[in-house]
Amino acid sequence: MSTGQILVCGTGIVGLAAALGLARDGQKAALLGPRKPPEPARPDIYFPRVYALSPESRRFLGELGVWGMLDMARVTPVESMQVYGDASGHVALRAWQAVQSEMAWIIESSELERVLHQAVQVFGIAWHEDRFAALQNKAVLTESGRVLPAALVIGADGAQSPVRQAAGIAHQSRPYHQTGLVTHLTAELPHGNAAMQWFTSDGVVALLPMPDTSEGHQVSLVWSMAEEQAKTLQSLPQAERDARLQAGLLAVTGGALGRLTVRSGVHGFPLFLERSDMVAPGVALAGDAAHRVHPLAGQGLNLGLGDVAQLLGTLRARPRGCEPGQLNLLRRYRRARAEPVLAMGLVTDGLHRLFASHSAPVVMARNAGMQLVDRIPFIKRRLISGASGQKPW
Ligand SMILES: Cc1cc2nc3c(=O)[nH]c(=O)nc-3n(C[C@H](O)[C@H](O)[C@H](O)COP(=O)(O)OP(=O)(O)OC[C@H]3O[C@@H](n4cnc5c(N)ncnc54)[C@H](O)[C@@H]3O)c2cc1C
C-alpha cells in the first residue's frame, strides 16, 4: 500500500498514534515536531494531566499494540458515574446497567506518551525534531529550512495548528470564557472507582478516581470555572489558593468524599468550542487541530483518537493508485467524522448552557429532569453509552 511519505506534524498523543497506526499499516510515515521524552513515572506522584479514555479509545490503543504496554497499576477503571445538579438533581450511572464492566479508564498523559514513544521507536519511525513552517507542493518546509516530502500532511499540531492556518482550512472558534483548573487531591473517603461530577451555575467540578497512594485516596480534579475566578485563585500565594480551593470543593461536593486536600500544582487551561473543515488537498487535520470541545464530558482526546482510527481506515480502504492526499478521499474522512464531532460539540455545549443559566425555572427543570432520568433504565443505558464515548448522548 506504501506510496509517498505521509508526514505527521505534531508529536502529542494524537500525532504519535497517527504515525504508529500508519507504520503498522505498512505506510511510510514520519513525524515532525518537538521530541520531549515523557517524564519517568514516580511512585505515588501523578502527572498533572490525566484523561478519561473511552472503551473505543481503549480498543484502538489495543489495535496499535500500546494498551498492553501501560503500567496498569497507574490506570484506574471507572465503574460508575455520579452526576449531581445544583439542587436535588442526581443521576447515578453504573457500568453494569449497560452490561459493561467499565465506563472509562483514567490515565496520566505521561503514561500514554511513554508507551507511544516506545512503540514509535520500535517501529523505527523517522522523527524530525523541528517545527512545521509552511506547506509547499507535496512537501513541508520546516522552521530550520528543511524540505520534507509529503504525499499527505496530517496536522495533529494542536489547537493553534500552524498546518490548519497554512492550508487555509476554515475554522470557527468560540471561547467559553472559562478555565479548566486541574490538580490532584487526597480524599478522606474512598472513591470506589466512581467518577463524580457536579454541575452548578458557577461551573462544573469533576473528580476522577486515581490509584490510592501512601498518602491515602486520590482523585484528579477538573474544575471548569469563570476565567476571572480562576485568575484570582491562581494569583494567590499557594497556601491561600489551596485553602480556598479546598473550602470551595467542600461546599460544592457536600463532603461526598470527605475533606479534599490539594497535593500537587494547579494548572489552568482556557476552554473553547472549535470546529474546522478538517481537510484540504494534501492535508488532513486530527485532534485539537480539527476541533475542541468543553471538557465536561472528558471526550476531547477520545475524539482525536477517533479521528486517527477513521483516517487510517479511509487510507486503508483507498483504491489502488489513489494518492493519500487526494481531496475526494480526504472528504470521505471528513464526512465520517462530521457526525461524531458535531454531536459531541452539541452535547457538551448544550450541557454547559443548560447549567450556566441562573434562571429559577431552568434551575428547577434541570434538576427535576435529572431526577426523572435517574428512574428510567432505558435512558440510563443510553447515557452510559454516551458517557463511555460510544454513542453521543
Ligand atoms: C481541562 C481539560 C481536561 C481534559 N480532559 C480530557 C479527558 O478526560 N478525556 C479526553 O479525551 N480529553 C480531555 N481533554 C482534551 C485533551 O486534552 C485534548 O483533546 C488532547 O490533549 C489533544 O491532543 P492533540 O495531540 O490533538 O494536541 P496537543 O496535545 O496539543 O499536541 C499538539 C502537538 O503539536 C506540536 N506542535 C505545535 N506546533 C507545531 C509545529 N509548528 N510543528 C510541529 N509540531 C507542532 C506540539 O508541540 C504538540 O506536541 C481535556 C482538555 C482540558 C483542557
The ligand as an SDF file (V2000), in Angstrom:
LIG
                    3D

 53 58  0  0  0  0  0  0  0  0999 V2000
   -9.0140   20.7050   31.4490 C   0  0  0  0  0  0  0  0  0  0  0  0
   -9.0710   19.6880   30.3500 C   0  0  0  0  0  0  0  0  0  0  0  0
   -9.3940   18.3560   30.6370 C   0  0  0  0  0  0  0  0  0  0  0  0
   -9.4710   17.4030   29.6280 C   0  0  0  0  0  0  0  0  0  0  0  0
   -9.8260   16.1150   29.9390 N   0  0  0  0  0  0  0  0  0  0  0  0
   -9.9600   15.2010   28.9430 C   0  0  0  0  0  0  0  0  0  0  0  0
  -10.3640   13.8530   29.2350 C   0  0  0  0  0  0  0  0  0  0  0  0
  -10.6020   13.4630   30.3850 O   0  0  0  0  0  0  0  0  0  0  0  0
  -10.5050   12.9750   28.1880 N   0  0  0  0  0  0  0  0  0  0  0  0
  -10.2730   13.3470   26.9010 C   0  0  0  0  0  0  0  0  0  0  0  0
  -10.4460   12.5270   25.9820 O   0  0  0  0  0  0  0  0  0  0  0  0
   -9.8690   14.6160   26.6040 N   0  0  0  0  0  0  0  0  0  0  0  0
   -9.7130   15.5420   27.5750 C   0  0  0  0  0  0  0  0  0  0  0  0
   -9.2960   16.8140   27.2710 N   0  0  0  0  0  0  0  0  0  0  0  0
   -8.9400   17.1500   25.8760 C   0  0  0  0  0  0  0  0  0  0  0  0
   -7.4980   16.7660   25.5530 C   0  0  0  0  0  0  0  0  0  0  0  0
   -6.6390   17.4190   26.4730 O   0  0  0  0  0  0  0  0  0  0  0  0
   -7.1010   17.1900   24.1280 C   0  0  0  0  0  0  0  0  0  0  0  0
   -8.1430   16.9060   23.2380 O   0  0  0  0  0  0  0  0  0  0  0  0
   -5.8430   16.4440   23.6730 C   0  0  0  0  0  0  0  0  0  0  0  0
   -4.7860   16.6790   24.5650 O   0  0  0  0  0  0  0  0  0  0  0  0
   -5.4210   16.9090   22.2680 C   0  0  0  0  0  0  0  0  0  0  0  0
   -4.2730   16.2030   21.8570 O   0  0  0  0  0  0  0  0  0  0  0  0
   -3.5590   16.6080   20.4970 P   0  0  0  0  0  0  0  0  0  0  0  0
   -2.4380   15.5990   20.3200 O   0  0  0  0  0  0  0  0  0  0  0  0
   -4.5530   16.7770   19.4080 O   0  0  0  0  0  0  0  0  0  0  0  0
   -2.9490   18.0620   20.7470 O   0  0  0  0  0  0  0  0  0  0  0  0
   -1.7260   18.5270   21.6700 P   0  0  0  0  0  0  0  0  0  0  0  0
   -1.6020   17.6700   22.8730 O   0  0  0  0  0  0  0  0  0  0  0  0
   -1.9050   19.9840   21.8610 O   0  0  0  0  0  0  0  0  0  0  0  0
   -0.4370   18.2320   20.7670 O   0  0  0  0  0  0  0  0  0  0  0  0
   -0.0770   19.0600   19.7000 C   0  0  0  0  0  0  0  0  0  0  0  0
    1.3730   18.7930   19.3420 C   0  0  0  0  0  0  0  0  0  0  0  0
    1.7130   19.5930   18.2140 O   0  0  0  0  0  0  0  0  0  0  0  0
    3.0090   20.1580   18.4180 C   0  0  0  0  0  0  0  0  0  0  0  0
    3.1580   21.3700   17.5840 N   0  0  0  0  0  0  0  0  0  0  0  0
    2.6340   22.5980   17.7450 C   0  0  0  0  0  0  0  0  0  0  0  0
    3.0670   23.4360   16.7870 N   0  0  0  0  0  0  0  0  0  0  0  0
    3.8600   22.6940   15.9710 C   0  0  0  0  0  0  0  0  0  0  0  0
    4.6030   22.9780   14.7840 C   0  0  0  0  0  0  0  0  0  0  0  0
    4.6690   24.2110   14.2350 N   0  0  0  0  0  0  0  0  0  0  0  0
    5.3080   21.9710   14.2000 N   0  0  0  0  0  0  0  0  0  0  0  0
    5.2770   20.7170   14.7450 C   0  0  0  0  0  0  0  0  0  0  0  0
    4.6010   20.3940   15.8650 N   0  0  0  0  0  0  0  0  0  0  0  0
    3.9130   21.3790   16.4630 C   0  0  0  0  0  0  0  0  0  0  0  0
    3.0620   20.4330   19.9160 C   0  0  0  0  0  0  0  0  0  0  0  0
    4.3650   20.5320   20.3610 O   0  0  0  0  0  0  0  0  0  0  0  0
    2.3540   19.1830   20.4520 C   0  0  0  0  0  0  0  0  0  0  0  0
    3.2590   18.1290   20.6230 O   0  0  0  0  0  0  0  0  0  0  0  0
   -9.2170   17.7810   28.2740 C   0  0  0  0  0  0  0  0  0  0  0  0
   -8.8890   19.1090   27.9830 C   0  0  0  0  0  0  0  0  0  0  0  0
   -8.8180   20.0580   29.0010 C   0  0  0  0  0  0  0  0  0  0  0  0
   -8.4960   21.4900   28.6550 C   0  0  0  0  0  0  0  0  0  0  0  0
  1  2  1  0
  2  3  1  0
  2 52  2  0
  3  4  2  0
  4  5  1  0
  4 50  1  0
  5  6  2  0
  6  7  1  0
  6 13  1  0
  7  8  2  0
  7  9  1  0
  9 10  1  0
 10 11  2  0
 10 12  1  0
 12 13  2  0
 13 14  1  0
 14 15  1  0
 14 50  1  0
 15 16  1  0
 16 17  1  0
 16 18  1  0
 18 19  1  0
 18 20  1  0
 20 21  1  0
 20 22  1  0
 22 23  1  0
 23 24  1  0
 24 25  2  0
 24 26  1  0
 24 27  1  0
 27 28  1  0
 28 29  2  0
 28 30  1  0
 28 31  1  0
 31 32  1  0
 32 33  1  0
 33 34  1  0
 33 48  1  0
 34 35  1  0
 35 36  1  0
 35 46  1  0
 36 37  1  0
 36 45  1  0
 37 38  2  0
 38 39  1  0
 39 40  1  0
 39 45  2  0
 40 41  1  0
 40 42  2  0
 42 43  1  0
 43 44  2  0
 44 45  1  0
 46 47  1  0
 46 48  1  0
 48 49  1  0
 50 51  2  0
 51 52  1  0
 52 53  1  0
M  END
$$$$
